[in-house]
């Protein structure tokens, strides 16, 4: 099941602003894969709370006092399941890697791309972004051009395999947004990539 936290953050903002005129409940839901974020808040008395465990909740009473406890997935779904199921599916991100100084997709990434294609089609996205990147080996202008060619290579592949060209957007950054920070002029396989974001 997919959980999205903005709803929880919105409730937290209401609490922090001091505008709440009734009891407010904040529940921290885990992301896919079990990763848990963190919410920090302070009640009316000045006591601070950090919510950083899956299914942890803080209830703020009308008088501004808060209490914290751990609930369960079953309890949350019983009360809020219908609301959570109506939330949009979060974007999916896929990584495709390239040979050095090339817009040719690596063999291993090509096989992964074949598998990703089914996932992308299953999601029925309204928008797909192909964001091209390079490592910092070479001139910045050349790297920018190379990152564009990589994004275009992935776009071409997606269109060839049935994705509507009208929903695909291209962006390219050269070596400006490395996945792994390196010294200038360094080659790094993880930075030679295209990120596909399907939403």
C-alpha positions, 0 to 999 in steps of 0.5 A: 500500500502506498502512503502519502504524507502531505495530508499529515503535514497539513494538519501539523501546520494547522497545529503549529499555527495555533489556529486549531479550535478543536482536537487535532490528530497527527499520524506519521505514515511510512513511505513505500519500503518502510522509510519514515520521515519526521514531524516536529511540533510544539504545543501551547505550553511550549513542550516540543514533540518529535514524531519519527516512528511509523504509526506514531500519533500526537493528539492536540487537545482544545486547550493546546496540550499534546500527547503522543502514542504509537498506534497501528496500521490496522487502526489507522486504516480502519479510521482513515482507509477510505481517505488514504485510498482516494489520494493520488499515487506518488510519482515513480522514479526509474534510473537508466545508466549510460556508457562513458561519453555516450548516449548508448544505454548500458546493456544492464540498464536496457534490460531494466528499462524493458521491465520498467516499461510494463510498470510505467504502462500499468500506472497510466501516467499523465506525464513522464519526465526524462531528465538527462545527466552526465558526469563532470568529465569534459567541458560543461557545454559538451556535458549539457549536450550529452545529457540532452542526447541521453534524455532523447535516447530514452524518450525515443525508446519509450515512444517506440514501445508504445508510450504516448509522445505527447506526455513525455517531457525532456529536461537536461542538466549536464553535470549540474546535478550529480547523483554522486558528488565528485571532484571536477573532471571526474568520471562516475558511472552513477552520474551518467544517467537519465531519471524517468519520473512517471506521474 
